[in-house]
Amino acid sequence: MNTKLTLTIEQTIIEKAKSYAKTKNRSLSDIIENYLKQLTSDASEKKHSSLINSLKGSFKAPENFDYKEELGKRLSEKYL
């Protein structure tokens, strides 16, 4: 059974999403419904958690490593 849902979304996002849906020959409702199905499915959670678990411990940062500082440097290099 389908139920109507009202969402509040930024106008520019809505326009881009409608355009995207049109290029895929799908309705925006269909795209959002499928996204929510994927987001809430148990298989999706297991897939994501197993991927994350496989990456744990694959990188050892030095003790004095400052993540925020490093991120700031990299973003400055990229965008400035």
C-alpha positions in Angstrom: 0.0 0.0 0.0 1.4 3.4 -1.0 1.1 6.3 1.3 1.6 10.0 0.5 4.6 11.7 2.2 5.3 15.4 2.4 9.0 16.4 2.6 10.7 19.7 3.0 13.7 19.9 0.7 15.7 22.8 -0.7 14.2 24.0 -4.0 17.5 23.6 -6.0 17.9 20.0 -4.8 14.3 19.2 -5.9 15.0 20.7 -9.3 18.2 18.7 -9.7 16.5 15.5 -8.5 13.6 15.9 -10.9 16.0 16.4 -13.7 18.0 13.4 -12.7 14.8 11.3 -12.5 13.7 12.4 -15.9 17.0 11.4 -17.5 16.6 7.9 -15.9 13.0 7.7 -17.1 11.9 7.1 -13.5 9.7 9.1 -11.1 11.3 10.9 -8.2 9.0 9.0 -5.8 10.4 5.7 -7.2 14.0 6.8 -6.8 13.4 8.0 -3.2 11.5 4.8 -2.3 14.2 2.6 -3.7 16.9 4.6 -1.9 15.0 4.3 1.4 14.6 0.6 0.9 18.3 0.2 0.3 19.1 2.4 3.3 16.9 0.5 5.7 17.5 -3.1 4.5 19.4 -5.5 6.8 21.6 -6.7 3.9 22.7 -3.1 3.2 23.7 -2.7 6.9 25.6 -5.9 6.9 27.4 -5.0 3.6 28.4 -1.6 4.9 29.5 -2.9 8.3 31.5 -5.7 6.8 33.3 -3.3 4.5 34.1 -1.0 7.4 35.2 -3.9 9.5 37.5 -5.1 6.8 39.2 -1.7 6.7 39.7 -1.4 10.5 43.4 -1.6 11.4 44.6 -1.2 7.8 46.1 2.2 8.6 48.1 3.1 11.6 48.6 6.9 12.1 51.5 8.3 14.1 50.6 9.1 17.7 51.0 12.9 17.0 48.8 12.8 13.9 46.2 15.6 13.9 43.4 14.6 11.6 41.7 18.0 11.5 45.0 19.8 10.8 45.8 17.3 8.0 42.4 17.6 6.5 42.6 21.4 6.5 45.9 21.3 4.7 44.7 18.8 2.0 41.5 20.8 1.4 43.5 24.1 1.2 45.8 22.5 -1.4 42.9 21.2 -3.4 40.7 24.2 -3.4 43.0 27.3 -2.9 
